Amino acid sequence: MKEHPILFSGPMVRAILAGNKTQTRRVVKPQPPIQCKFPQIKNDIVTWSVDSPGNFPMWDKHSKCPYGQPGDRLWVRESFYTDSDKSHVLSYSAGYDIQRRNQAYILKPSIHMPRRASRITLEITDILVERVQDIPAMDCIAEGIERSAIKDIHDAAQFEIGEYHKLWDSINAKRGYGWDVNPWVWVVEFKRV
């Protein structure tokens, strides 16, 4: 078993803590050629290939999932507050009461969270690869999107996928991996330990 750090935003940390988030989708980098249709995955290794018209591989590459494999653990990095001498974590911004704000607290971005300060550990239960637009509505819920109150199942599913679409673009569009690009993604399923 190995441990890997993973960044989550405040709303996604709250969804994990509430037990509503059990999956995360992360962009595969680098993206394979557009001709790749069905990658083969075993544990944390994906084999991408493109066959030529004569059915011999004209492009073949292996990608290792940077988040690990089933059984590995992820420790969550989130924004946090320290005291003025930066020696103690005092609060996590995902659960921070803004009315208690004190000038002695310093907000630190998630990328700077040390392992010892992480309060959430996740165990990877499965790793898949798919295009982001192939997400089913049930997986949108597992991604932390709130379940729709719409009674019609089809309309509810479209609403949930639309909400995930907005979330995806808010994080990835500015990096060139927006919903419309339909990038390949790692689907990391996990449970909290």
N, C-alpha and C positions, 0 to 999 in steps of 0.2 A: 504494500500500500504506500502510495506517495501522496504528498500534499501539494496543492497548487493554490496560489492566490487568485481571486476573481473579484472584479469590481461590480458593485450594484448601486443604483441610485436610491435615494430616500424612499420613494414610493414602492420600489421593488423590495427593499429591505423590510418595509412594513408588511408587504404581502407575504414574504417568507415567514416573518414572525407570526402572522395570523394563520399560517398553514395553507394559504391560498396559492402560493407559487411553488411549483415542483419541476419546472422546466425553464431553461433559458436557451435562446437561439443566439449564436454568435457567428459572424461572418467568417467563412473559410478564406484564409489568405495564404498564398495568392489564389485567386479564382482560376479554375480550370478553363480551357477553351470552351467556347460556346457549344461546340459539337458534342461535348460529354453529356450523355443522357442518364446512364444508370451506374453510378459509382458502386464499387464493392467495398464493404466495410467489415473488418474483423477487429474486435476490441477497439483500439484507438487508432488503427491504421486504415486509411482509405486508399484504394487503388483506382485511379482515374485512367481511362484509356479511350482513345479515339481510333476506330478501325478505318483503314483505307478501303476503297472500293473492292480490293482483292482480299479483304478480311484478314489482313495482317496489321498489327499495331503500328500506327504511324506516330503515336504519341502515347507515352505511358509514364505515369508519375505516381509516387506514393506520398501521401500527406499524413502526418501524425497529428492527432488532436492535441492542441496545446493545453487542454484542460484536464487531460488524463484519460483513464479508462475505467470501466465499471469496477467498483471497489475502492478506487482512489478517493481522496477527500479534497474538498475545496474550502478554503477559509475566506470568509467574506470580508472584503475591504469596503468600508463606508466612510463618509465624512464624519468627523468627530471634533469635539472641543477638548482642548487641553488648558491647563492653568498657565499663568503668565510665564513660568519658567519651563514650560513644555515637558515637564517630567511625568505628569499624571493625566490619564484620560478621565475627564469629568463627566462627559455626556456624549451621546451619539446624536447627530443632527436629525436622523430619521424619527427620533422620539423626543426631540428637544422642545421644551415649552418656551416659546419666544418671550413670554412675559417675565421669565426668570433670568433673562439675559444680563450678564455681568461683563463689564469692560475687561475684567481680568481673564475672561475666557478667550481663547484664540481658536478660530475655525481652521481646521486642517483638512485638505482634500483627501479623498479616499486613497489615492495613489500613494500617499505618505503613511498610511496606517501600518504599523508594525504588526507582526504575527501575534505578539503577546497581547495586543489591544483588541483583537478580533473577538467578538462575542458569538459569532455564528459559524458553525462548521456543518458542511453538507457532505453527504456521501453520494458519489455518482452511481446510479443504478442502471443507466443505459446511455449509449451514444449512437445517434443516427445522423445521417446527412440527407438534406433535402433542399429544395428551393424554398425561399421564404414564403412565396405566394401559395405553396402547397399546404400551409398550416390549416388543419381542421379546426372548427369552432371549439371543440372540446380542449384542444391544445391552447387556444387563446385563453381559456379559463385557467389552465395549468401555468400559463405565462403570467398570471396575476391580473388579468382583465376581469372586471366584475361581470357576473352573469347577468344577461339581459332579462328584464321583466316582461318582454314582449311574449305574448302567448303563442303566436304562430312560430313553430320550430324553425322553418326556413328563414323567416324574417329575423328571428333572434340570432340565428347563426350568422347571417349577413351583418347584423349590427356588431356582434362580437368580433368578427374578422375585421370590420371597418375600424373598430376601436384599436385593435392590435396594429393595423396598418398605420394609424396615426402615431401610436407609440413607437413603432419601428422607425418611421421617418423622422421623428423628433430626435432620435439617437443616431441614426445611420445615414440619412440623406446628405447631410453636410460633409460626410466622409466619402461620398460617391457610391454608397451602397443602398440607395433608397429602394422603396417597395417596387417602383416601376422598373428598376434594373433587374429585379428578381434574382438576387445573388444566391449562390449555394451557401448553406449555413450548417454549422454544427448544432444539433439538437441535443442538449445535455439534460438528461433527466436526473433528478436527485431527490434525496430525502434528508431531512434535518436530523443531525445526531447530537 
